[in-house]
Amino acid sequence: MSKKGTYFIYGRHAVKAALANPKRSTIRLLVAGKADQEITLALSGKDLKIETVSDKDLQAKLPRDAVAQGLALEVEPLRGIALADLKPGSGKNLVVALDQVTDPHNVGAIFRSAAAFGVKAIVTQDRHSPPEGGALAKAASGALDAVPWIRVTNLSRALDDLYEMGYWRIGLEGAADKTISEVDMGGNLVLVLGAEGKGLRQLTAEHCDLIVKIPISGEGEIESLNVSNAAAVALYELSK
């Protein structure tokens, strides 16, 4: 069992990233077998309790069917940064805002794409997003410790605050008239993504400066793309 308020990160990429993050508070590392050289190097200089356990005991502490690769790191949740910390600097400044995307696997995959394309932070609502946990960290494959996560009470207000900082807000919807490749709104952009099936809520869309779509071959709409796949395609376009 993990302590109250803590959770287990599992899988070598996620564990290695958490160990390398100086802002991550780590409690103990469970190893089934022997830690490999990369993990041993990541542990260098850390005062961290290491427990050698059986595969069965390791899996008992994790969700069913979790692919741990022999590693589980008990951690405390990361402290988020403030929205005010996102004031754009020089060059490209990308932020992702998620409107009630609740599947931890999708959110984790979006974190992974965000890390790949240099996103400054991911913004979600407190009440309508998954908690920080092992499944999300596993899907993020280390990106949870690379991209700051900002939780806000009111997403529309947060989008307005970002606008005041100098960001343009681009919502993604399959029914939009313009495609994402047709827009050029400068280097400070917020990509706003809606939940699976529901898409962007009307109120959220009203706080976007432009609504665009990803062109799908044939008769498809944006709903035919998983939200995490849509995020990857959109971030590729916006990062160019």
Wavefront OBJ file of the C-alpha trace (Angstrom):
o trace
v 0.000 0.000 0.000
v 1.108 3.546 -0.689
v 0.787 6.218 1.972
v -2.198 8.542 1.958
v -1.704 11.198 -0.709
v 1.044 9.289 -2.523
v 0.908 6.920 -5.491
v 3.125 4.560 -7.473
v 4.693 5.481 -10.796
v 5.614 2.359 -12.751
v 7.454 1.484 -15.954
v 11.086 2.340 -16.670
v 10.568 5.587 -18.663
v 8.143 7.071 -16.144
v 10.260 5.986 -13.156
v 13.482 7.277 -14.687
v 11.896 10.672 -15.459
v 10.506 10.970 -11.932
v 13.905 10.158 -10.425
v 15.531 12.801 -12.648
v 13.027 15.499 -11.699
v 14.407 17.583 -8.791
v 10.889 18.865 -8.075
v 9.534 15.340 -7.519
v 9.351 14.092 -3.934
v 10.138 10.360 -3.945
v 9.552 7.953 -1.067
v 10.675 4.443 -2.014
v 11.582 2.409 -5.069
v 10.328 -1.148 -5.415
v 12.445 -3.341 -7.666
v 11.554 -6.849 -8.784
v 14.914 -8.396 -9.559
v 17.896 -6.087 -10.081
v 17.830 -2.439 -11.116
v 19.535 -1.897 -14.480
v 22.390 0.532 -15.071
v 20.178 3.455 -16.163
v 18.080 3.275 -13.016
v 21.199 2.855 -10.868
v 22.673 6.015 -12.396
v 19.402 7.892 -11.872
v 19.551 6.940 -8.188
v 23.081 8.313 -7.794
v 23.252 10.738 -4.889
v 19.636 10.193 -3.848
v 18.699 9.254 -0.306
v 15.940 6.887 -1.398
v 14.774 3.666 0.187
v 15.044 0.747 -2.248
v 13.100 -2.447 -1.625
v 13.693 -5.668 -3.528
v 10.385 -7.479 -3.950
v 8.914 -10.346 -5.943
v 7.003 -9.734 -9.170
v 3.832 -10.819 -7.380
v 4.302 -8.362 -4.516
v 5.132 -5.562 -6.953
v 2.033 -6.166 -9.064
v -0.127 -6.335 -5.942
v 0.566 -2.645 -5.327
v -0.402 -1.594 -8.863
v -3.549 -1.550 -11.009
v -4.501 -4.828 -12.640
v -2.619 -5.421 -15.910
v -0.155 -2.607 -15.150
v 3.076 -3.088 -17.128
v 5.655 -2.214 -14.482
v 8.814 -3.590 -16.116
v 9.977 -4.562 -12.620
v 9.881 -1.016 -11.215
v 7.471 0.986 -9.061
v 8.342 4.329 -7.473
v 6.206 5.726 -4.659
v 5.931 9.501 -5.065
v 4.017 12.529 -3.907
v 2.008 14.485 -6.493
v 3.850 17.339 -8.153
v 3.129 20.902 -7.186
v 1.638 22.771 -10.124
v 2.834 26.160 -11.299
v 0.658 29.279 -11.395
v -1.105 30.421 -14.546
v 0.748 33.735 -14.236
v 4.000 31.815 -14.828
v 2.943 31.261 -18.458
v 3.687 34.794 -19.613
v 5.166 34.231 -23.074
v 8.849 34.583 -23.652
v 10.757 34.828 -26.914
v 10.180 32.342 -29.715
v 7.261 29.921 -29.915
v 5.033 29.639 -26.842
v 2.467 26.824 -26.882
v -0.026 25.934 -24.142
v -2.622 23.146 -24.188
v -5.980 23.552 -22.424
v -8.190 20.483 -21.902
v -11.933 20.980 -21.571
v -13.166 18.082 -19.413
v -10.921 15.387 -20.900
v -11.162 12.800 -18.143
v -9.507 9.606 -19.427
v -6.068 9.314 -17.756
v -4.656 7.415 -20.731
v -5.676 10.203 -23.123
v -4.380 12.923 -20.809
v -1.114 11.020 -20.364
v -0.710 10.644 -24.133
v -1.367 14.385 -24.563
v 1.382 15.082 -22.024
v 3.715 12.960 -24.131
v 2.905 14.915 -27.304
v 3.171 18.176 -25.376
v 6.707 17.281 -24.282
v 7.659 16.342 -27.847
v 6.543 19.719 -29.229
v 7.851 21.978 -26.465
v 4.547 22.910 -24.831
v 4.982 25.246 -21.833
v 2.151 23.713 -19.750
v -1.129 21.829 -19.803
v -4.140 23.526 -18.230
v -7.143 21.556 -16.942
v -10.065 22.099 -14.611
v -9.826 20.840 -11.046
v -13.131 18.990 -11.059
v -13.209 17.566 -14.567
v -9.792 16.028 -15.110
v -8.191 12.810 -13.886
v -6.059 12.907 -10.745
v -2.316 12.562 -11.039
v -1.684 8.837 -10.819
v 0.191 5.811 -12.082
v -1.899 5.104 -15.189
v -1.582 8.699 -16.369
v 2.157 8.765 -15.640
v 2.641 5.484 -17.508
v 0.763 6.802 -20.572
v 2.836 9.985 -20.422
v 6.037 7.892 -20.497
v 8.038 10.414 -18.492
v 6.369 13.581 -19.832
v 4.396 14.137 -16.617
v 7.703 15.163 -15.035
v 8.665 17.311 -18.032
v 5.547 19.430 -18.728
v 3.979 21.531 -15.932
v 0.327 20.817 -15.121
v -1.873 23.745 -14.084
v -5.274 23.015 -12.556
v -7.797 25.858 -12.521
v -11.278 26.283 -11.114
v -12.723 28.023 -14.171
v -11.321 27.164 -17.606
v -13.052 30.051 -19.394
v -11.540 32.549 -16.984
v -8.133 30.932 -17.433
v -8.448 31.284 -21.215
v -9.269 34.956 -20.783
v -6.236 35.387 -18.530
v -4.032 33.756 -21.166
v -5.485 36.085 -23.800
v -4.580 39.062 -21.618
v -1.015 37.694 -21.430
v -0.782 37.782 -25.219
v -1.936 34.311 -26.312
v -4.370 33.540 -29.127
v -6.812 30.742 -28.293
v -7.449 28.070 -30.937
v -10.238 25.551 -30.328
v -10.318 22.240 -32.174
v -13.682 20.997 -33.501
v -14.628 18.714 -36.409
v -17.445 20.998 -37.580
v -15.214 24.069 -38.017
v -14.982 25.779 -41.407
v -11.244 26.418 -41.411
v -8.516 23.795 -41.132
v -5.660 24.172 -38.686
v -3.119 24.402 -41.513
v -4.852 27.544 -42.829
v -4.300 29.666 -39.724
v -1.299 31.735 -38.720
v -1.863 33.545 -35.440
v 1.711 34.125 -34.396
v 3.915 32.389 -31.862
v 1.845 32.577 -28.659
v -0.935 30.013 -28.916
v -3.294 28.034 -26.681
v -4.660 24.821 -28.207
v -8.040 24.060 -26.642
v -9.273 20.448 -26.847
v -12.668 19.092 -25.838
v -13.689 15.802 -24.293
v -14.157 12.572 -26.232
v -17.548 12.536 -27.930
v -18.772 15.848 -26.491
v -16.067 18.070 -27.953
v -15.715 21.646 -26.763
v -18.484 22.991 -24.558
v -20.230 26.026 -26.007
v -18.991 28.302 -23.223
v -15.414 27.182 -23.806
v -15.735 27.691 -27.565
v -16.982 31.236 -26.930
v -13.704 31.968 -25.160
v -11.636 30.879 -28.182
v -10.513 33.362 -30.835
v -10.811 30.811 -33.614
v -12.259 27.309 -34.071
v -10.465 25.032 -36.530
v -10.492 21.402 -37.592
v -8.034 18.764 -38.685
v -8.895 17.735 -42.255
v -9.766 14.045 -42.349
v -9.757 12.101 -45.615
v -13.186 10.971 -46.801
v -16.290 11.735 -44.764
v -14.646 11.759 -41.337
v -14.950 14.447 -38.686
v -12.607 15.282 -35.790
v -14.559 12.794 -33.644
v -13.039 10.009 -35.749
v -9.662 10.873 -34.173
v -8.911 10.047 -30.580
v -8.411 13.307 -28.665
v -4.786 12.444 -27.906
v -4.111 11.722 -31.593
v -5.806 14.982 -32.537
v -3.594 16.790 -30.026
v -0.445 15.328 -31.594
v -1.451 16.344 -35.129
v -2.523 19.828 -34.030
v 0.629 20.461 -32.003
v 2.749 19.419 -34.974
v 0.951 21.997 -37.137
v 1.112 24.768 -34.547
v 4.775 24.175 -33.718
v 5.928 24.655 -37.303
l 1 2 3 4 5 6 7 8 9 10 11 12 13 14 15 16 17 18 19 20 21 22 23 24 25 26 27 28 29 30 31 32 33 34 35 36 37 38 39 40 41 42 43 44 45 46 47 48 49 50 51 52 53 54 55 56 57 58 59 60 61 62 63 64 65 66 67 68 69 70 71 72 73 74 75 76 77 78 79 80 81 82 83 84 85 86 87 88 89 90 91 92 93 94 95 96 97 98 99 100 101 102 103 104 105 106 107 108 109 110 111 112 113 114 115 116 117 118 119 120 121 122 123 124 125 126 127 128 129 130 131 132 133 134 135 136 137 138 139 140 141 142 143 144 145 146 147 148 149 150 151 152 153 154 155 156 157 158 159 160 161 162 163 164 165 166 167 168 169 170 171 172 173 174 175 176 177 178 179 180 181 182 183 184 185 186 187 188 189 190 191 192 193 194 195 196 197 198 199 200 201 202 203 204 205 206 207 208 209 210 211 212 213 214 215 216 217 218 219 220 221 222 223 224 225 226 227 228 229 230 231 232 233 234 235 236 237 238 239 240
